[in-house]
Amino acid sequence: MKERQELLQRIVELCDSVRKSGLDPFDVEVREFFDRLRELLPKLKTNEELYLDVQAVLGLADVIFQQGEWIKHKSSLLYLDPLLITLKLYALQPQDLAEVLVRSWHPIIDLESLSLPAVREGLDYWRNLPGLDERFKELEVTEVMTGEIARRELAKMGILSDEDLTALLDRTWRELREAVGNKEFISYWKFIQGKSFEETVFRAWLVSFLVSYGYATLDIDPLEDEINLKPLPKPQVLENVATFSVPIAISREDWLKRRKKRA
């Protein structure tokens, strides 16, 4: 019963964020949420659950309304989605692209010429220029022998780490694969949880590099409030892939709560 109420409440809050916080209405999977509500309806027993179900349906209906208003507004501005423009450019032949460039190219021609004051200014510059023997005098410098600095001292100054980043990422990636085992993914919070808050933040920092460098992927479910981490069989170079940043807040209070739950 509690899980059903939490699911309904998340749908209601997500719909409210579209209306109040300006969230993109097309980011809401309306069809998927209606399917979930259809599955839950026979299981709803109490008046409170039925009331939340009505709120969720009304909220999704409002999201559909917001989508329609967005389309009307953009249509009135003759708006073209950047993705459509990109796809159209990829579909054009090089010759067609060249013709578009020729039709839209309007170069600006600027004619410059020397004037008598400019000639006088240049002549004065060369007359007042010091001779070559004065311009190329050697600077007086003191020769200092180079010294050596230990790797440990560089690490203390923050210039060089005790462990190479690539090797550290490879080790963390192998640890992630072992933690997943025969499963497909592991909870993000479970994997980064350390014995101390500092260790947890450090592991989260390493995971950000694993995702950015193609060692793993993040699967975020805003409805279930879950973040899963999936290791890739081998590191992949992310080319021609649309990427975006995902800020994940980590506070000491949340770390303490998760630590107590695990204990």
C-alpha positions as CSV (number, residue, x, y, z in Angstrom):
1,M,0.0,0.0,0.0
2,K,2.8,2.4,0.9
3,E,4.6,1.7,-2.4
4,R,1.5,2.4,-4.4
5,Q,0.9,5.7,-2.6
6,E,4.6,6.8,-3.1
7,L,4.3,6.0,-6.8
8,L,1.1,8.0,-7.2
9,Q,2.6,10.9,-5.2
10,R,5.7,11.0,-7.5
11,I,3.5,11.2,-10.6
12,V,1.6,14.1,-9.0
13,E,4.8,15.9,-8.0
14,L,6.3,15.4,-11.5
15,C,3.2,16.9,-13.2
16,D,3.2,19.8,-10.7
17,S,6.8,20.6,-11.6
18,V,5.8,21.0,-15.3
19,R,3.3,23.6,-14.3
20,K,5.1,25.4,-11.5
21,S,8.9,24.9,-12.3
22,G,8.8,25.2,-16.1
23,L,9.9,21.6,-16.7
24,D,9.7,20.6,-20.4
25,P,6.4,18.8,-20.7
26,F,7.8,16.5,-23.4
27,D,10.2,15.1,-20.8
28,V,7.3,13.4,-19.1
29,E,6.5,9.9,-20.4
30,V,2.8,10.4,-20.4
31,R,1.9,7.1,-22.1
32,E,4.1,5.1,-19.8
33,F,2.6,6.7,-16.7
34,F,-1.0,6.1,-17.9
35,D,0.0,2.4,-18.3
36,R,1.3,2.3,-14.8
37,L,-1.9,3.9,-13.5
38,R,-4.0,1.4,-15.4
39,E,-2.1,-1.5,-13.7
40,L,-2.6,0.1,-10.3
41,L,-6.3,0.9,-10.5
42,P,-7.6,-2.6,-9.6
43,K,-5.3,-2.6,-6.6
44,L,-6.4,0.7,-5.1
45,K,-8.5,0.1,-1.9
46,T,-8.6,3.2,0.2
47,N,-10.1,6.6,-0.5
48,E,-6.7,8.2,-0.1
49,E,-5.3,6.0,-2.9
50,L,-8.2,6.8,-5.2
51,Y,-7.9,10.5,-4.5
52,L,-4.2,10.3,-5.5
53,D,-5.1,8.4,-8.6
54,V,-7.5,11.1,-9.6
55,Q,-4.8,13.8,-9.0
56,A,-2.3,11.8,-11.1
57,V,-4.7,11.5,-14.0
58,L,-5.6,15.2,-13.8
59,G,-1.9,16.1,-13.6
60,L,-1.0,14.0,-16.7
61,A,-4.0,15.6,-18.6
62,D,-2.5,19.0,-17.7
63,V,0.9,17.9,-19.0
64,I,-0.8,17.0,-22.3
65,F,-2.4,20.4,-22.3
66,Q,1.0,22.0,-21.7
67,Q,2.4,20.1,-24.6
68,G,-0.3,21.4,-26.9
69,E,0.3,25.0,-25.8
70,W,4.0,24.6,-26.4
71,I,3.4,23.4,-30.0
72,K,0.9,26.3,-30.6
73,H,3.4,28.8,-29.3
74,K,6.3,27.5,-31.3
75,S,4.2,27.2,-34.4
76,S,3.2,30.9,-34.1
77,L,6.9,31.9,-34.0
78,L,7.7,29.7,-37.1
79,Y,9.9,27.7,-34.7
80,L,12.1,24.9,-36.2
81,D,13.5,22.3,-33.8
82,P,17.3,22.2,-33.9
83,L,17.1,18.4,-34.2
84,L,15.0,18.7,-37.4
85,I,17.5,21.2,-38.9
86,T,20.4,18.9,-38.0
87,L,18.7,15.9,-39.7
88,K,17.9,18.0,-42.8
89,L,21.6,19.1,-43.0
90,Y,22.8,15.5,-42.8
91,A,20.4,14.5,-45.6
92,L,21.6,17.2,-48.0
93,Q,24.3,16.5,-50.5
94,P,27.6,18.5,-50.5
95,Q,26.6,20.2,-53.7
96,D,23.3,21.3,-52.2
97,L,25.1,22.6,-49.1
98,A,27.4,24.6,-51.3
99,E,24.5,26.2,-53.2
100,V,22.9,27.2,-49.9
101,L,26.1,28.8,-48.8
102,V,26.4,30.7,-52.1
103,R,22.9,32.0,-51.9
104,S,23.2,33.1,-48.3
105,W,26.8,34.5,-48.4
106,H,27.0,38.3,-48.5
107,P,30.7,39.2,-48.0
108,I,31.5,42.7,-46.8
109,I,34.2,44.5,-48.9
110,D,36.4,47.0,-47.1
111,L,38.8,49.1,-49.1
112,E,41.8,50.5,-47.2
113,S,44.5,52.9,-48.6
114,L,47.5,54.7,-47.2
115,S,47.1,58.4,-46.4
116,L,49.8,61.0,-46.2
117,P,49.6,61.2,-42.3
118,A,50.0,57.4,-42.2
119,V,53.1,57.5,-44.4
120,R,54.6,60.2,-42.1
121,E,53.9,58.1,-39.0
122,G,55.6,55.1,-40.5
123,L,58.6,57.2,-41.6
124,D,59.0,58.6,-38.1
125,Y,58.8,55.1,-36.6
126,W,61.7,53.8,-38.7
127,R,63.8,56.9,-38.1
128,N,63.4,56.6,-34.3
129,L,63.9,52.9,-34.2
130,P,67.1,51.9,-32.3
131,G,69.9,50.2,-34.2
132,L,70.3,46.4,-34.4
133,D,73.2,46.4,-31.9
134,E,71.0,48.0,-29.3
135,R,67.9,46.0,-30.0
136,F,69.6,42.6,-29.7
137,K,71.5,43.1,-26.5
138,E,71.7,39.9,-24.4
139,L,69.8,40.0,-21.2
140,E,71.7,39.7,-18.0
141,V,70.6,36.5,-16.4
142,T,71.9,34.4,-13.6
143,E,72.4,30.8,-14.4
144,V,70.8,28.5,-11.9
145,M,71.2,24.7,-11.9
146,T,68.1,22.7,-12.1
147,G,67.3,20.5,-9.1
148,E,65.2,17.5,-8.4
149,I,61.9,17.1,-6.5
150,A,60.5,13.9,-5.2
151,R,57.2,12.4,-6.4
152,R,55.9,12.5,-2.8
153,E,56.6,16.2,-2.5
154,L,54.7,16.8,-5.8
155,A,51.8,14.9,-4.4
156,K,51.7,17.0,-1.3
157,M,51.6,20.2,-3.5
158,G,48.7,18.7,-5.5
159,I,50.7,18.8,-8.8
160,L,51.0,15.0,-9.2
161,S,48.9,12.3,-7.7
162,D,50.3,9.2,-6.0
163,E,48.5,7.0,-8.4
164,D,48.0,7.5,-12.1
165,L,44.4,8.4,-13.0
166,T,44.2,5.9,-15.8
167,A,45.3,3.1,-13.6
168,L,42.9,4.2,-10.8
169,L,40.0,4.3,-13.3
170,D,40.9,0.8,-14.6
171,R,40.9,-0.5,-11.0
172,T,37.6,1.1,-10.2
173,W,36.1,-0.2,-13.4
174,R,37.2,-3.8,-12.6
175,E,35.8,-3.3,-9.1
176,L,32.5,-2.2,-10.6
177,R,32.3,-5.3,-12.8
178,E,33.0,-7.6,-9.9
179,A,30.3,-5.8,-7.8
180,V,27.7,-6.3,-10.6
181,G,28.6,-9.9,-11.2
182,N,26.0,-11.7,-13.2
183,K,23.5,-8.9,-12.9
184,E,23.1,-6.1,-15.4
185,F,23.6,-3.1,-13.1
186,I,24.2,-2.0,-9.5
187,S,22.7,0.8,-7.4
188,Y,24.8,4.0,-7.8
189,W,24.5,4.8,-4.1
190,K,25.5,1.2,-3.1
191,F,28.6,1.3,-5.2
192,I,30.0,4.7,-4.1
193,Q,29.2,4.1,-0.4
194,G,32.4,4.2,1.6
195,K,33.5,3.9,5.2
196,S,33.8,7.7,5.5
197,F,32.0,10.6,3.8
198,E,35.3,11.7,2.2
199,E,35.8,8.2,0.7
200,T,32.2,8.3,-0.6
201,V,32.7,11.7,-2.3
202,F,36.0,10.4,-3.8
203,R,34.3,7.3,-5.2
204,A,31.5,9.4,-6.7
205,W,34.3,11.6,-8.3
206,L,35.8,8.4,-9.8
207,V,32.4,7.2,-11.1
208,S,31.9,10.6,-12.9
209,F,35.1,9.9,-14.8
210,L,34.1,6.3,-15.6
211,V,30.9,7.6,-17.2
212,S,32.6,10.5,-19.0
213,Y,35.3,8.3,-20.4
214,G,33.0,5.5,-21.6
215,Y,33.7,2.9,-18.9
216,A,30.1,2.8,-17.7
217,T,26.7,4.3,-18.1
218,L,24.1,5.8,-15.7
219,D,20.4,4.8,-15.8
220,I,18.2,7.3,-14.0
221,D,14.6,6.6,-13.2
222,P,13.0,9.9,-11.8
223,L,9.7,8.1,-11.1
224,E,11.2,5.4,-8.9
225,D,13.9,7.8,-7.6
226,E,16.7,5.3,-8.5
227,I,20.1,5.7,-10.1
228,N,21.7,2.5,-11.5
229,L,25.3,2.1,-12.7
230,K,26.0,-0.3,-15.5
231,P,29.6,-1.2,-16.5
232,L,30.5,-1.6,-20.2
233,P,32.3,-4.7,-21.4
234,K,35.2,-2.5,-22.5
235,P,35.9,1.3,-22.5
236,Q,34.2,3.0,-25.5
237,V,35.0,6.3,-27.2
238,L,31.8,8.3,-27.1
239,E,31.7,9.8,-30.6
240,N,28.7,11.3,-32.3
241,V,26.7,10.8,-29.1
242,A,24.7,13.5,-27.4
243,T,25.9,13.8,-23.8
244,F,24.7,15.9,-21.0
245,S,25.7,16.5,-17.4
246,V,23.8,15.0,-14.5
247,P,24.4,16.8,-11.2
248,I,24.0,14.3,-8.2
249,A,24.1,16.0,-4.8
250,I,25.9,14.2,-2.0
251,S,25.5,15.5,1.5
252,R,26.8,14.2,4.8
253,E,23.3,13.9,6.2
254,D,22.2,11.6,3.2
255,W,25.4,9.6,3.6
256,L,24.7,9.0,7.3
257,K,21.1,7.9,6.6
258,R,22.3,5.4,3.9
259,R,25.0,4.2,6.2
260,K,22.4,3.5,9.0
261,K,20.2,1.7,6.6
262,R,23.0,-0.6,5.5
263,A,24.0,-1.2,9.2
